[in-house]
């Protein structure tokens, strides 16, 4: 998680900079938005100065009715050293006391024509996404029938080649080699590619290819929620692999648990088809049908009926 500069908010939401344009390098470190109504009434004991401060019609109407001396004092206290910026909604007029305080304490003042609730909604969603915990994983992220599949495994095992075959089969590449993962909610992981290698795929012996240029815009997407992990590993004759699909592995990424399947690799196995079917089977499970459990139940019923016949 890296802080966001106020300048980025100005560019993203087209805010009007009223004052403090030279201080737009200040950073926002939390997604919470503060509406300092109780602070304008004089109560600063628990003032969350590190948040973006948003003044709407309610706050400014109340502010217009207090004593002139209190106006100066409270605006000075509103502009703290750690305050990233103060935003005015609905295109309302900015009080002179706020402009003076912001210039004294180097706090940018921004203005938006949007309603207060709209500004809060847009800002909160954007900040939660950008400030979400993140990590980087070595692998390939592909969108298969709407299911985000993260293909992992040791270097050279065939992840990129599998992704290339999946793209040829009509699926979409999200990221190759280096996947940036953000946890935007408790169990929601969003993956995307670094800007430098977006839409690129490395195939040993061929080199770097641009998937969007070769296969069109429909063959790529910028980000995708990760639903399942397919881990490729070299076939080990001494290892027992799950043949029914009853055992469910889980991979912990950040604070989220993601279902994981292990696919052994050896000559003759079509990895792209296996990964594609794994995604389809996962989708079927989410719709309520588990083929492995259905087979297990039928097997138990058969054994039970045979035992009854012997009796």
VEXMI-322513 format. One record per residue (C-alpha): z, x, y; residue number from 1; residue in one letter. Coordinates in Angstrom, 2 decimals, padded with zeros to 5 digits. Each point is the difference from the previous one (the first is absolute). Example, Ala and Ser with C-alpha at 12.3 -4.5 7.8 and 13.67 -1.06 7.14 Angstrom:
2
pz = 007.80, px = 012.30, py = -004.50, num = 1, residu = A
pz = -000.66, px = 001.37, py = 003.44, num = 2, residu = S
# end
This chain:
311
pz = 000.00, px = 000.00, py = 000.00, num = 1, residu = X
pz = -001.08, px = 001.50, py = 003.33, num = 2, residu = X
pz = 000.86, px = -001.41, py = 003.43, num = 3, residu = X
pz = -002.61, px = -001.91, py = 001.98, num = 4, residu = X
pz = -000.84, px = 000.96, py = 003.54, num = 5, residu = X
pz = 000.05, px = -002.71, py = 002.67, num = 6, residu = X
pz = -003.55, px = 001.07, py = 000.85, num = 7, residu = X
pz = -001.09, px = -001.26, py = -003.42, num = 8, residu = X
pz = 001.48, px = -003.43, py = 000.71, num = 9, residu = X
pz = -001.80, px = -000.15, py = 003.35, num = 10, residu = X
pz = -003.32, px = 000.76, py = -001.69, num = 11, residu = X
pz = 000.60, px = -002.30, py = -002.98, num = 12, residu = X
pz = 001.05, px = -003.09, py = 001.99, num = 13, residu = X
pz = -001.79, px = 000.71, py = 003.29, num = 14, residu = X
pz = 003.25, px = -000.05, py = 001.97, num = 15, residu = X
pz = -000.18, px = 000.42, py = 003.77, num = 16, residu = X
pz = 001.99, px = 003.02, py = 001.13, num = 17, residu = X
pz = 001.95, px = -001.02, py = 003.10, num = 18, residu = X
pz = 001.87, px = 003.26, py = 000.47, num = 19, residu = X
pz = 000.80, px = 003.16, py = -001.94, num = 20, residu = X
pz = -003.49, px = 000.83, py = -001.21, num = 21, residu = X
pz = 000.98, px = 003.66, py = -000.21, num = 22, residu = X
pz = 002.83, px = -000.87, py = -002.42, num = 23, residu = X
pz = -002.03, px = -001.76, py = -002.69, num = 24, residu = X
pz = 000.83, px = 002.86, py = -002.38, num = 25, residu = X
pz = 003.40, px = -001.60, py = -000.58, num = 26, residu = X
pz = 000.44, px = -001.01, py = -003.63, num = 27, residu = X
pz = 000.94, px = -003.23, py = -001.78, num = 28, residu = X
pz = 002.16, px = 000.58, py = -003.08, num = 29, residu = X
pz = 000.89, px = -003.55, py = -001.08, num = 30, residu = X
pz = -001.96, px = -003.19, py = -000.62, num = 31, residu = X
pz = 002.71, px = -002.20, py = 001.50, num = 32, residu = X
pz = -000.75, px = -001.63, py = 003.36, num = 33, residu = X
pz = 002.77, px = -000.73, py = 002.51, num = 34, residu = X
pz = 000.07, px = -002.88, py = 002.49, num = 35, residu = X
pz = 002.83, px = 001.17, py = 002.29, num = 36, residu = X
pz = 001.14, px = -003.35, py = 001.33, num = 37, residu = X
pz = 003.71, px = 000.59, py = -000.55, num = 38, residu = X
pz = -000.36, px = 003.48, py = 001.53, num = 39, residu = X
pz = -001.46, px = -001.50, py = 003.17, num = 40, residu = X
pz = 003.17, px = -002.09, py = 000.12, num = 41, residu = X
pz = 001.97, px = 003.24, py = 000.10, num = 42, residu = X
pz = 001.02, px = 000.58, py = -003.64, num = 43, residu = X
pz = -001.17, px = 003.46, py = -001.11, num = 44, residu = X
pz = 002.61, px = 000.81, py = -002.68, num = 45, residu = X
pz = -002.50, px = -000.28, py = -002.87, num = 46, residu = X
pz = -003.22, px = 000.61, py = 001.90, num = 47, residu = X
pz = -002.72, px = 001.22, py = -002.46, num = 48, residu = X
pz = -001.63, px = 002.38, py = 002.46, num = 49, residu = X
pz = -002.23, px = 001.64, py = -002.65, num = 50, residu = X
pz = -002.07, px = -003.18, py = -000.43, num = 51, residu = X
pz = -003.01, px = -001.24, py = 001.94, num = 52, residu = X
pz = 001.50, px = -002.28, py = 002.68, num = 53, residu = X
pz = -001.88, px = -003.25, py = 000.54, num = 54, residu = X
pz = 000.54, px = -002.19, py = 003.06, num = 55, residu = X
pz = -001.44, px = -003.51, py = -000.08, num = 56, residu = X
pz = 000.16, px = -003.03, py = 002.23, num = 57, residu = X
pz = 003.58, px = -000.83, py = -001.04, num = 58, residu = X
pz = 001.37, px = 003.47, py = 000.80, num = 59, residu = X
pz = -001.85, px = 000.39, py = 003.30, num = 60, residu = X
pz = 000.90, px = -003.51, py = 001.18, num = 61, residu = X
pz = 003.67, px = 000.75, py = -000.64, num = 62, residu = X
pz = -000.35, px = 003.39, py = 001.67, num = 63, residu = X
pz = -001.42, px = -001.55, py = 003.19, num = 64, residu = X
pz = 003.22, px = -001.95, py = 000.50, num = 65, residu = X
pz = 002.57, px = 002.81, py = -000.05, num = 66, residu = X
pz = 001.36, px = 001.98, py = 002.98, num = 67, residu = X
pz = -002.26, px = 002.72, py = 001.47, num = 68, residu = X
pz = 002.59, px = 002.73, py = -000.67, num = 69, residu = X
pz = 000.35, px = -001.07, py = -003.64, num = 70, residu = X
pz = -003.77, px = 000.02, py = -000.36, num = 71, residu = X
pz = -000.16, px = 003.72, py = 000.82, num = 72, residu = X
pz = 002.98, px = 000.87, py = -002.22, num = 73, residu = X
pz = -001.28, px = -001.88, py = -003.04, num = 74, residu = X
pz = -003.55, px = 001.30, py = 000.21, num = 75, residu = X
pz = 001.36, px = 003.54, py = 000.30, num = 76, residu = X
pz = 002.10, px = -000.56, py = -003.12, num = 77, residu = X
pz = -003.00, px = -001.52, py = -001.79, num = 78, residu = X
pz = -002.01, px = 003.20, py = 000.49, num = 79, residu = X
pz = 001.74, px = 002.45, py = -002.32, num = 80, residu = X
pz = -001.15, px = 003.45, py = -001.03, num = 81, residu = X
pz = -000.84, px = -001.21, py = -003.53, num = 82, residu = X
pz = -001.75, px = -003.21, py = 001.12, num = 83, residu = X
pz = -003.68, px = 000.39, py = -000.99, num = 84, residu = X
pz = -001.39, px = -002.62, py = 002.36, num = 85, residu = X
pz = 000.57, px = -003.40, py = 001.61, num = 86, residu = X
pz = -002.62, px = -002.69, py = -000.50, num = 87, residu = X
pz = -000.57, px = -003.11, py = 002.13, num = 88, residu = X
pz = -001.69, px = -002.96, py = -001.70, num = 89, residu = X
pz = -002.09, px = -002.93, py = 001.36, num = 90, residu = X
pz = -001.41, px = 002.21, py = 002.77, num = 91, residu = X
pz = 003.13, px = -000.68, py = 002.07, num = 92, residu = X
pz = 000.81, px = 001.88, py = 003.20, num = 93, residu = X
pz = 002.07, px = 003.13, py = -000.52, num = 94, residu = X
pz = 003.24, px = 000.07, py = 002.05, num = 95, residu = X
pz = 000.16, px = 002.76, py = 002.62, num = 96, residu = X
pz = 003.40, px = 001.05, py = -001.38, num = 97, residu = X
pz = -001.58, px = 000.67, py = -003.41, num = 98, residu = X
pz = -002.81, px = 002.06, py = 001.51, num = 99, residu = X
pz = 002.49, px = 002.12, py = 001.96, num = 100, residu = X
pz = 002.26, px = 000.49, py = -003.03, num = 101, residu = X
pz = -002.92, px = 000.90, py = -002.25, num = 102, residu = X
pz = -001.22, px = 002.62, py = 002.47, num = 103, residu = X
pz = 003.50, px = 001.44, py = 000.30, num = 104, residu = X
pz = 000.57, px = 000.25, py = -003.76, num = 105, residu = X
pz = -003.63, px = 000.62, py = -001.06, num = 106, residu = X
pz = -000.32, px = -003.14, py = -002.14, num = 107, residu = X
pz = -003.52, px = -001.51, py = -000.22, num = 108, residu = X
pz = -000.38, px = -003.66, py = 000.93, num = 109, residu = X
pz = -002.79, px = -001.91, py = -001.74, num = 110, residu = X
pz = -001.37, px = -003.50, py = 000.42, num = 111, residu = X
pz = -001.82, px = -002.37, py = -002.33, num = 112, residu = X
pz = -001.68, px = -003.36, py = 000.74, num = 113, residu = X
pz = 001.12, px = -001.34, py = -003.40, num = 114, residu = X
pz = 002.93, px = -002.35, py = -000.54, num = 115, residu = X
pz = 003.32, px = 001.59, py = -000.88, num = 116, residu = X
pz = -000.01, px = -001.17, py = -003.63, num = 117, residu = X
pz = -003.54, px = 001.31, py = -000.47, num = 118, residu = X
pz = 000.94, px = 003.42, py = 001.35, num = 119, residu = X
pz = 003.06, px = 000.13, py = -002.28, num = 120, residu = X
pz = -002.05, px = -001.01, py = -003.06, num = 121, residu = X
pz = -002.82, px = 002.46, py = 000.60, num = 122, residu = X
pz = 002.28, px = 002.89, py = 000.94, num = 123, residu = X
pz = 002.38, px = -000.54, py = -002.92, num = 124, residu = X
pz = -002.79, px = -000.19, py = -002.59, num = 125, residu = X
pz = -001.67, px = 003.11, py = 001.38, num = 126, residu = X
pz = 003.21, px = 002.03, py = 000.27, num = 127, residu = X
pz = 001.21, px = -001.01, py = -003.46, num = 128, residu = X
pz = -003.30, px = 001.15, py = -001.47, num = 129, residu = X
pz = -000.16, px = 003.29, py = 001.92, num = 130, residu = X
pz = 003.68, px = 000.89, py = -000.36, num = 131, residu = X
pz = 000.25, px = -000.90, py = -003.69, num = 132, residu = X
pz = 001.25, px = 002.74, py = -002.38, num = 133, residu = X
pz = -002.94, px = 001.95, py = -001.37, num = 134, residu = X
pz = -000.85, px = 002.62, py = -002.57, num = 135, residu = X
pz = -003.09, px = 001.75, py = -001.35, num = 136, residu = X
pz = -001.14, px = -000.04, py = -003.62, num = 137, residu = X
pz = -002.73, px = 001.91, py = -001.82, num = 138, residu = X
pz = -002.35, px = -002.54, py = -001.50, num = 139, residu = X
pz = -002.82, px = -002.46, py = 000.59, num = 140, residu = X
pz = 000.46, px = -003.55, py = 001.30, num = 141, residu = X
pz = -002.62, px = -002.59, py = -000.95, num = 142, residu = X
pz = -000.27, px = -003.74, py = 000.64, num = 143, residu = X
pz = -000.97, px = -001.61, py = -003.34, num = 144, residu = X
pz = -000.54, px = -003.76, py = 000.15, num = 145, residu = X
pz = 002.54, px = -000.22, py = 002.81, num = 146, residu = X
pz = 002.59, px = 002.10, py = -001.87, num = 147, residu = X
pz = 001.00, px = 003.29, py = 001.60, num = 148, residu = X
pz = -000.01, px = 002.60, py = -002.80, num = 149, residu = X
pz = 001.40, px = 003.47, py = 000.64, num = 150, residu = X
pz = -001.46, px = 002.47, py = -002.50, num = 151, residu = X
pz = 002.20, px = 003.08, py = -000.46, num = 152, residu = X
pz = -000.02, px = 003.01, py = -002.29, num = 153, residu = X
pz = -000.28, px = 003.76, py = -000.02, num = 154, residu = X
pz = -002.73, px = 001.77, py = 001.93, num = 155, residu = X
pz = -003.38, px = -000.02, py = -001.73, num = 156, residu = X
pz = 000.81, px = -002.80, py = -002.47, num = 157, residu = X
pz = -002.71, px = -002.28, py = 001.37, num = 158, residu = X
pz = 001.54, px = -002.21, py = 002.67, num = 159, residu = X
pz = -002.84, px = 000.34, py = 002.51, num = 160, residu = X
pz = -002.68, px = -000.39, py = -002.68, num = 161, residu = X
pz = 001.70, px = -003.18, py = -001.18, num = 162, residu = X
pz = 000.10, px = -001.28, py = 003.59, num = 163, residu = X
pz = -003.72, px = 000.78, py = 000.41, num = 164, residu = X
pz = -000.86, px = -002.01, py = -003.10, num = 165, residu = X
pz = 002.17, px = -002.87, py = 001.26, num = 166, residu = X
pz = -001.84, px = 000.04, py = 003.33, num = 167, residu = X
pz = -003.32, px = -000.14, py = -001.87, num = 168, residu = X
pz = 001.37, px = -003.04, py = -001.85, num = 169, residu = X
pz = 000.52, px = -001.80, py = 003.32, num = 170, residu = X
pz = 003.61, px = 000.87, py = 000.86, num = 171, residu = X
pz = 001.22, px = 001.59, py = 003.22, num = 172, residu = X
pz = 001.43, px = 003.42, py = 000.77, num = 173, residu = X
pz = 003.04, px = 000.22, py = 002.26, num = 174, residu = X
pz = 001.06, px = 003.63, py = -000.23, num = 175, residu = X
pz = -000.78, px = 003.08, py = -002.08, num = 176, residu = X
pz = 002.21, px = 003.00, py = -000.74, num = 177, residu = X
pz = 002.61, px = -000.69, py = 002.70, num = 178, residu = X
pz = 001.46, px = -003.51, py = 000.32, num = 179, residu = X
pz = 002.37, px = -000.81, py = 002.87, num = 180, residu = X
pz = 002.39, px = -002.76, py = -001.07, num = 181, residu = X
pz = 002.08, px = -002.10, py = 002.39, num = 182, residu = X
pz = 002.76, px = -002.35, py = -001.09, num = 183, residu = X
pz = -000.43, px = -002.96, py = 002.33, num = 184, residu = X
pz = 002.47, px = -002.26, py = -001.87, num = 185, residu = X
pz = 002.50, px = 000.26, py = -002.84, num = 186, residu = X
pz = -002.57, px = 000.10, py = -002.84, num = 187, residu = X
pz = -003.24, px = 000.30, py = 001.96, num = 188, residu = X
pz = -001.81, px = 003.35, py = 000.09, num = 189, residu = X
pz = -003.17, px = 000.36, py = 002.06, num = 190, residu = X
pz = -002.26, px = 002.97, py = -000.69, num = 191, residu = X
pz = -002.71, px = 001.51, py = 002.17, num = 192, residu = X
pz = -001.88, px = 003.26, py = 000.40, num = 193, residu = X
pz = 000.62, px = 002.66, py = 002.64, num = 194, residu = X
pz = -002.50, px = -000.28, py = 002.83, num = 195, residu = X
pz = -001.56, px = 003.38, py = -000.91, num = 196, residu = X
pz = -001.08, px = -001.04, py = -003.51, num = 197, residu = X
pz = -000.49, px = -003.75, py = 000.44, num = 198, residu = X
pz = -002.88, px = -001.35, py = -002.14, num = 199, residu = X
pz = -000.53, px = 003.44, py = -001.58, num = 200, residu = X
pz = 000.05, px = 000.79, py = -003.72, num = 201, residu = X
pz = 000.05, px = 003.45, py = -001.61, num = 202, residu = X
pz = -001.98, px = 000.39, py = -003.21, num = 203, residu = X
pz = 000.23, px = 003.41, py = -001.67, num = 204, residu = X
pz = -003.47, px = 001.51, py = -000.38, num = 205, residu = X
pz = -001.47, px = -002.33, py = 002.64, num = 206, residu = X
pz = 002.37, px = 000.48, py = 002.94, num = 207, residu = X
pz = 001.12, px = -002.39, py = 002.72, num = 208, residu = X
pz = -001.80, px = -003.34, py = 000.18, num = 209, residu = X
pz = 000.34, px = -002.80, py = 002.55, num = 210, residu = X
pz = 000.44, px = -003.20, py = -001.98, num = 211, residu = X
pz = -000.75, px = -002.28, py = 002.94, num = 212, residu = X
pz = -003.25, px = 001.82, py = 000.78, num = 213, residu = X
pz = -001.17, px = 000.03, py = -003.62, num = 214, residu = X
pz = 001.13, px = -003.44, py = -001.17, num = 215, residu = X
pz = 000.43, px = -001.96, py = 003.23, num = 216, residu = X
pz = 002.90, px = -001.43, py = 001.99, num = 217, residu = X
pz = 000.88, px = -002.37, py = -002.85, num = 218, residu = X
pz = 001.00, px = 002.94, py = -002.20, num = 219, residu = X
pz = 002.98, px = 001.07, py = 002.13, num = 220, residu = X
pz = 003.02, px = -001.44, py = 001.73, num = 221, residu = X
pz = 002.53, px = 001.62, py = 002.33, num = 222, residu = X
pz = 003.26, px = -001.08, py = -001.64, num = 223, residu = X
pz = 001.29, px = -001.95, py = -002.99, num = 224, residu = X
pz = 003.30, px = -001.17, py = -001.46, num = 225, residu = X
pz = 000.82, px = 002.00, py = -003.14, num = 226, residu = X
pz = 000.64, px = -002.34, py = -002.93, num = 227, residu = X
pz = -000.19, px = 002.31, py = -003.03, num = 228, residu = X
pz = -000.12, px = 003.71, py = -000.84, num = 229, residu = X
pz = -002.28, px = 001.38, py = -002.73, num = 230, residu = X
pz = 001.15, px = 003.47, py = -001.04, num = 231, residu = X
pz = -002.60, px = 002.08, py = -001.81, num = 232, residu = X
pz = 001.23, px = 002.71, py = -002.36, num = 233, residu = X
pz = -001.57, px = 002.18, py = -002.68, num = 234, residu = X
pz = 000.19, px = -001.49, py = -003.50, num = 235, residu = X
pz = 003.01, px = 001.30, py = -001.93, num = 236, residu = X
pz = -000.25, px = -000.57, py = -003.76, num = 237, residu = X
pz = 003.76, px = 000.38, py = -000.37, num = 238, residu = X
pz = 000.78, px = -002.70, py = 002.54, num = 239, residu = X
pz = 000.36, px = -003.69, py = -000.76, num = 240, residu = X
pz = -001.95, px = -002.13, py = 002.45, num = 241, residu = X
pz = 000.60, px = -003.69, py = 000.62, num = 242, residu = X
pz = -002.62, px = -001.88, py = -002.03, num = 243, residu = X
pz = 001.07, px = -003.57, py = 000.71, num = 244, residu = X
pz = 000.89, px = 000.06, py = 003.68, num = 245, residu = X
pz = 003.51, px = -001.36, py = -000.45, num = 246, residu = X
pz = 001.69, px = 003.00, py = 001.55, num = 247, residu = X
pz = -000.10, px = -000.02, py = 003.79, num = 248, residu = X
pz = 000.37, px = 003.25, py = 001.89, num = 249, residu = X
pz = 001.13, px = 000.05, py = 003.61, num = 250, residu = X
pz = -000.72, px = 002.66, py = 002.60, num = 251, residu = X
pz = 002.34, px = 000.28, py = 002.96, num = 252, residu = X
pz = -001.80, px = 000.69, py = 003.26, num = 253, residu = X
pz = 002.26, px = 000.16, py = 003.04, num = 254, residu = X
pz = 002.34, px = -002.96, py = -000.69, num = 255, residu = X
pz = -002.50, px = -002.15, py = -001.91, num = 256, residu = X
pz = -000.65, px = -000.36, py = -003.73, num = 257, residu = X
pz = -003.69, px = -000.11, py = -001.01, num = 258, residu = X
pz = -001.28, px = -000.84, py = -003.53, num = 259, residu = X
pz = -001.57, px = 003.04, py = -001.65, num = 260, residu = X
pz = -002.18, px = 000.44, py = -003.07, num = 261, residu = X
pz = -000.79, px = 003.31, py = -001.66, num = 262, residu = X
pz = -003.60, px = 000.50, py = -001.15, num = 263, residu = X
pz = -000.62, px = 002.93, py = -002.38, num = 264, residu = X
pz = -003.23, px = 001.87, py = 000.71, num = 265, residu = X
pz = -002.30, px = 001.45, py = -002.65, num = 266, residu = X
pz = -003.79, px = 000.23, py = -000.50, num = 267, residu = X
pz = -001.69, px = -003.31, py = -000.67, num = 268, residu = X
pz = 002.40, px = -002.19, py = 001.97, num = 269, residu = X
pz = -001.55, px = -001.85, py = 002.94, num = 270, residu = X
pz = 002.80, px = 000.36, py = 002.54, num = 271, residu = X
pz = -001.64, px = -002.16, py = 002.65, num = 272, residu = X
pz = -000.27, px = -002.96, py = -002.39, num = 273, residu = X
pz = 003.58, px = 000.52, py = -001.22, num = 274, residu = X
pz = 001.38, px = 000.08, py = 003.55, num = 275, residu = X
pz = -002.10, px = -003.03, py = 000.93, num = 276, residu = X
pz = 001.31, px = -001.96, py = -002.98, num = 277, residu = X
pz = 003.56, px = 001.13, py = 000.78, num = 278, residu = X
pz = -000.37, px = -001.50, py = 003.49, num = 279, residu = X
pz = -001.44, px = -003.23, py = -001.41, num = 280, residu = X
pz = 002.81, px = -000.22, py = -002.56, num = 281, residu = X
pz = 002.61, px = 000.57, py = 002.71, num = 282, residu = X
pz = -001.56, px = -002.78, py = 002.06, num = 283, residu = X
pz = 000.13, px = -002.29, py = -003.05, num = 284, residu = X
pz = 003.70, px = 000.81, py = -000.48, num = 285, residu = X
pz = 000.71, px = -000.98, py = 003.59, num = 286, residu = X
pz = -001.72, px = -003.32, py = -000.69, num = 287, residu = X
pz = 002.44, px = -000.61, py = -002.86, num = 288, residu = X
pz = -001.83, px = 001.14, py = -003.15, num = 289, residu = X
pz = 001.08, px = 003.11, py = -001.90, num = 290, residu = X
pz = -002.30, px = 000.75, py = -002.95, num = 291, residu = X
pz = 002.49, px = 002.43, py = -001.60, num = 292, residu = X
pz = 002.82, px = -002.53, py = 000.08, num = 293, residu = X
pz = -002.29, px = -002.75, py = -001.30, num = 294, residu = X
pz = -001.02, px = 002.22, py = -002.94, num = 295, residu = X
pz = 003.63, px = 000.95, py = -000.66, num = 296, residu = X
pz = 001.01, px = -003.67, py = -000.09, num = 297, residu = X
pz = -002.87, px = -000.86, py = -002.37, num = 298, residu = X
pz = 000.99, px = 002.90, py = -002.26, num = 299, residu = X
pz = 003.60, px = -001.18, py = -000.11, num = 300, residu = X
pz = -001.10, px = -003.57, py = -000.77, num = 301, residu = X
pz = -002.23, px = 001.26, py = -002.83, num = 302, residu = X
pz = 002.78, px = 002.06, py = -001.54, num = 303, residu = X
pz = 002.43, px = -002.91, py = 000.30, num = 304, residu = X
pz = -002.44, px = -002.44, py = -001.64, num = 305, residu = X
pz = -000.64, px = 002.42, py = -002.91, num = 306, residu = X
pz = 003.75, px = 000.41, py = -000.52, num = 307, residu = X
pz = 000.38, px = -003.79, py = -000.10, num = 308, residu = X
pz = -002.76, px = -000.33, py = -002.60, num = 309, residu = X
pz = 001.70, px = 002.56, py = -002.26, num = 310, residu = X
pz = 003.20, px = -002.01, py = 000.16, num = 311, residu = X
# end
